[in-house]
Amino acid sequence: MLYREAGQFKTTYAQDMAMFPIRQDRIAFILLLALAFLVVPLLAKLQIWPFGGEYLLRAILIPFLILSLAAIGVNILVGYCGQISLGSGAFMAVGAYSAYKFGTGINIPLAWLGTAIVIPPLPVLPSILLGGLMAAFAGVLFGVPSLRIKGLYLAVATLAAQFFFDWVFLRVPWFTNYSSSGSVNAPALNFFGLTMNSPIERYFICLSFVTVFALLAKNLVRGNIGRQWMAIRDMDIAAELMGIRPLYAKLTAFAVSSFIVGVAGALWAFVYLGSWEPLAFSIDRSFQLLFMVIIGGLGSILGAFLGAAFILVLPILLDQVPHALGIPISVETVSLLVFIITGSLICYLLIVEPHGFARLWSTAKEKLRLWPYPY
């Protein structure tokens, strides 16, 4: 119930704790879902770049959605809990290779017992979710040092996870079903008896995962555990004096973050790549996800999408500008200009608004709410 008293708007506690407490946010969310589920598939059928064709789905929207999901996981750990991590690419790899093993069957010989542990191949959906669980387990193991160290020292500790899993998936052939090159092929995308191979079907798979996990993350960070994460982020000693257990708060942040990142890694391997090798989840991927979170906005679910759009989509659009305007220019020069423009925009953004695009959007939204009386 909303009422006004002495020039002040007041709301109930339930309204303040709602996932979307402001009406314009609810309307914007519904319109965004309608755009993603209805309008984009229609535009994809048009052969007018950049609003049509398989290129829009395969090269832009599908990787954008998957990396946005991974950025949400990184933001939970870095933005909400304040634990710097450089091992996101490794946890994506754990999710991808674990999902691959569950999807193709597991055979662990126990020579000393004269038997073996055999798990038959699982459907794709359970394989992806179990891959996320294995990534969560790995995240908890490498999150234990966060109980003793923090800041750049913790970043170096999580960087060890990146190097460790890069070595494991490259040198231990069991994870790749004894492939000599280390590359593997994902099983068929069979969901509930339906094989989904077309770009539009793969797009809907990614969109469904991203929608569900984004809403779960949004609901999680506004609850009790989310408040514990933010208390640890702001001042861990004061949070501990208030009764918050750092062990529980930090390790749950690592577990939830790594689970989401692991699911994103499985989607990246199964839905986007189809076949991959350990280099697909190198340290460059970890830095890319961290930059998405910083540019998009720390401690913001929306910031994960904005950061992914800036890092992934904007360079593709800039690369097509000379061609659209009919400017004769070489490919090498265009690539160089894209790097220069993107880097300049990053510097300008971090100077003008260090809190990223999410803060800019929040400021614009507040001005829109007060319009036409901004003061």
N, C-alpha and C positions, 0 to 999 in steps of 0.2 A: 504494500500500500504506500503510495507516494502522496505526501501532503506538504503544504507550504505554511511556514509560520515565521513571521517577522523577517520576511525576505530570505529565509533559508529553506532549501530543499532537504527533506529528511526521508530516510528510507529505513525499512526494517533490517534486522540483522540477516535474515534469510535472503533478502534482495542484495545486500552487500556481498554475500558469500556465493551468489549465483555465478555460474560459469561465464555468462554474458550479462552483467548487471545493467548495461545501458541498452536502450532500445535500438539505437542505430547500430550497435555491434551485432545484435541478433539479426537485424535486417541485412546487414552486410554479410554475415555468415551464410544466411540462406541464399542470398544472391550469388555468393562465391561458389557454393555447392551446385547451384543451378548452372552456373557458368562452366564448372569443371565437368559435370556429369551430362549436360545436355548440349550446351553451345559448342564446346571444344570438339566433341565428336562430329558435329555437323560441319564445322570449319575444316576439320581434317579431311573431309571428302572433297573439298575444293582444291583445285590445282593452282592456287595463287599463293606464291611464297610471300610472307612467312606464315600464312594462315591456312595452309592446306597441304595435302599430300602426306605420304608416310614419313618424310623427312621431319616434319613437325613433331610427330610422335616418337620416332626412333631416336633422333639426334638431340631433341630439346626437352620435350615434356617428360618422357620416361626417366632419363638421367636426372632431370631437375627434381622430380618427385622423390626418387630414391635418395639422392644426396640431401634433400630437405629433411627426410626422415632421419638420416644419419646425423644431420646437424641438430635436430631436436634432441637426440640422445647425448650428443656432446654438450649441448647447452644445459642439460639437466646437471651434468657433472661440473662444468666450468662456470656457467652463468648462475645457476641456482645454489650450488654447494661450494663454489669457489675453489675447486680442486683442479689445478691445471694438468691436462693430460695431452701427451703427444703419442699415444698408442692407439688412437681410434682406428687407423688403418689396419692394425694388427687384429683388433676385435672384429672388424668387418671380415677379415680373412678367416678368423675362427668360425664365425657364423656361416660363411660361404662353404668352407671345407667340411664343417660338421654336417651341414645340410646335405652336402653331396654324399657323404658317407652314409647318412641315414637314408637317403633316397636311393642309393645303389646297393645297400646291404652291408652289414658289418660282420667280419669274420676275424676273431681274435684267437689265434691258436695258443693253447696252454700245453706246451710240450711236456712239462714235468708231471702233468696230471693225465696226459694221454687223451685230451679232449679239446674242445674249442668252444668259445662263446659265439654263437651265430644269431644275428638279428636280421630277419628278412627285410627286403626293401620296403620303405614306408611311402605313403602318398606324399605329394609335394607339400601340401599345407602343414602337416605335422613335422615334416623334415625341416621346413623353414623355421617353425617355432622352436623345435628342439635345437636347431643351430643357434638361435638366439639365447636359449638357456645355457648352452655350452659357452657362448661368449660371455654371458653373465658370470658363470663360474670362473672363467679366466680373469674377468675384470675384478672379481672379489680377491683373487689371489694376488694380483698385481696392485690392488688397492690397499693391501695391508700396510705397506710403507707409509701411507698417508696418515697413519696414526702417530707416526714419529717425526715425519718431515713434511714440509709444505713449500709452496712457492716454486721457484726454479729447481730446487732439489727434487721435488715430487715430479716435475716435468721430466727430469733426467731419468728418474726411476721408471716412469711409464714408457719412456723412450726405449728402455731395456726390453719391454714387452714387444715393441715393434721389431727390434733386431732379433729377438729370440724366435718369434713366430715366422719371420722371414726365413730364418735358417731351417726351422722345423719343416715347413711346407715345401721347401726346396730340396732338403736333404733326406727326409724320411719318406721313402716311396709308398709306405702303407697308406698315407693320407690321399695319395693320388692314384690308388689302385695299381701301384707299381708301374706308373707311366715314367718312361725314361726322361722325357722332357720336362716333367712337372706340370704339364698342362692337362686339363680335364674337360670333359663335356658334361653339361648339366642334363639331367633326365628330362623327359617330356613334361611340359606344363599341363598336368592333368588334374583338374579341380572338380571334384564331385562327379567324376565320370565324363567330364567335358575337356577335350584337349584344346588349349588356347595357344595358338601360334601367331595369329595376325597381330599387327601393331596396335590396333584399337583394343583388342582383347588384353594384350599385355599392359596397355595404358590403364584399363579399368582395374586390372589386378593391383598395379602400383597405387592407383588412386584410392582403392578400397583400403589397402594397408595403411596408407598415409593418413587417411581420414580417421580411421579407428584409433591409431596410435597417437595422433595429434590430440584428439579429444581425451584419451586416457591420460596423456601427459599434462594437458591443461587442467584436468580434474585433480590429478595427483599433486601438482605443485601448489594448488590453493588449499590443500588439506593440511592435516597435522604433520605428515612427514615432509611436505614441502616447506612448511614454516620452520621445521627443524633444520632442513638444509640451508635455508636463508639465514637462520641464526648462526649456524656454523660458519657460513660465508662471511657474515658481517663482523663477528668477533667470537671466535671459538671458545675462549676462556670464559667470557660472560655467559655464553650458551651453556657451558658445562656447569657453571654455578647456578643456573636456572633449572638444572635437572635434566638437561638434554645429554644423552650419552653419545659422545663423539664416535665410538666404535660402531654403534648402530646407524647413526646418521650418515657417516662417510661411506661405510660399506654398502648400505642400501643405495646410496647415490651411484656408487660404482656399479652395483648389480643392475639397477634399472637402466642406467646409461648404456652399459655394455650390452644388455639384452636388446635394446632398441637399435643400437649400432650393429649388432650381430644379425638381426632380422634384415636391416638395410643391406648388409653385406651379402646375405643369401639372395635377396632380390636383385642386387647388382649382378651377381653371378648367374642366377637362373633366368631372370627376365630380361636383363639388358644385354649382358655379354653372350650368354649361351655356352661359350667355352672360354677358359681363362687360365692364367698362370699366376704364381705368387707376385709377379711384378705389378699386377693389377691392384694390389693392396699395399703398395710401397709407402715409405715415409712421406712421399709427396701427397698422398691421400690424407694422411693425418694433418699435415699443415693446411691443406685445402679446407678441410672441415673446420679447423680452428679459426681460419680466416673468415669463413662464412659466419661463424658465431660472433666474432668480434665486430665485423662490419655490420651484420644484421642487427645486433643488439644483445648484450649479455642479459640473461634472465628474462627472455621473452620467447614464447613459442612462435609468435609471428616473425620475430627476428630471424629464425632459422630459415624461413621461406624467403624473406627479403635478401638475406645474405647469399643463399643459394642462387637466387635470380641474378644478383649482381655478379657473382663470381663465374657462373656458368652461362647464363642466357645473354647478359649484356655483351660480352666479347663476340658472341655469334652474330648478334644484331649489328654491332659496329663493323664486323668483317664484311657484311653485305651492303653497307651504305654506299661505298664507291660504285659497286655494280648496279645498285638501284638508281643512282644518279647518272650513270653512264660515264663516269670518270675513268679514263684509261690509266691504270696504275698496276704495278706488278704485285703478285701475291706476297712476295717477301716484304715489300714496303707496307702493304696493308697490315700484315701481321705485326710489324714493328710499330706502326701507328696505334694499333689496338692495344699493345702493351703500354705504350706511353700514355694514352688517354686513360686507360683503366688505372694505371698507377697514380696518375695525377688526381683522378677522382677519389681514389682511396685516401691520399694525403689530404685533400681538401675536406673530405667528410670527417676524418678523424680530428682535424683542427677545428672545424665548425661545430661538430657534434660528436664528441668522443663516445657517446653511448649508442651510436649507430642509427640505422634507419628506423628501428622500432621507436626510438625517442622522437625522431622527426615526425613519424606517423602519429604518435600519441599527442604531440603538440598541435599538429594540424587538426586532429580529431576534436580536441578540446576547443579550439577556436571555432570549429564548425558547429559545435554544440551551443556555443554562446552567441553565434551569429543571429541577428544583426547587431547585438549589443555586446561587443567583446570586452567591455570594461564594467 
